[in-house]
Amino acid sequence: MQSVILIGNKAPIKYATAVATEFEKGAEEVTIKARGRAISTAVDACQISVNKFLENVEIKDIKIFTEELENRNVSAIEILLAKV
């Protein structure tokens, strides 16, 4: 089972809590997705999740790419966290 957390304007700790909740529900993998200015929040949430909240969870993959939205390019990131 894989879950996806979309990052917006909330504090990183809120998203880290959401990631922890998904793993507690039994998810084997959780993907954190963000675009534009939310990328730094996604990285912070990921680091909080791995270093503070969760044991036996590591960063499995990071994808960085560009999406075209409304005739402009926006950077995006996907961080895949998985149980070890």
N, C-alpha and C positions, 0 to 999 in steps of 0.2 A: 504494500500500500504506500503510495506517495502523496504527499501534501504540498501545496503551494501557498506561500505567504507573499502577498503583494505589499510592497512598501510605499507608504505615503508620507503624510506630514506629522505623524505622531512621534513621540520620543522613542529612541531605540530600545529602551527597556520594555516597552509595550510589545514590540515585535519579538524580542527575545523571549518574553513570557509566552507569546503565541507559539513560537517554535517549540519550547519546552512542553507545552500542552499537547501539541501534535505528536511528539515522541511518546508522551505518557499515554496517549490514546492508542498507541501501538504502531505508529508509522515507522517504517524502516528507513525511509528517506524523506527529507523536507527540502524543498527548493525555495530559496528567497529570491524574489524578482524585484528589480527596481529600474527606473529610468531617470535620466537627467539629474537634478539636484538631490534626488532621493538615494542616489548610489552611495553616498557617504553614510547615510543612515542605515542602509542595508549592510554595509561592511561593519559598522559599529554593532548592530543587532547580532550579526553572525559571531563576532568576537565575544560579545557578552554571553551568548548562548553556549559557545564551545568552552570558554575559559571559566565561567562562573556558575552556570546553571546545570550543565549536563556533563555526565561522565560517559565514556565509551562512545562519544560522538566526535567525528572529525570532518573536516572539509574534504569532500571527495572530488569535486570538480568546480571550476570557475569558468564561466563563459562571458566574454566581453564582446559586444557587437553594437551595430548602429541600426536604428529603426527609422523609417521615414514616416513622419507624422505631419499632416497638413502642410505638405511641401517644404518641410525642413527636416534635417537629420537630428536625431536625439540618441545620445549614448545610452546603452542599457547593460545590465549585468544580471546574471543568474548564478547563484551560489548554491551548490548542492551539498547538503549535510547528510551524512549517513552514519548509522550505528556501526561500530567496529566489530 
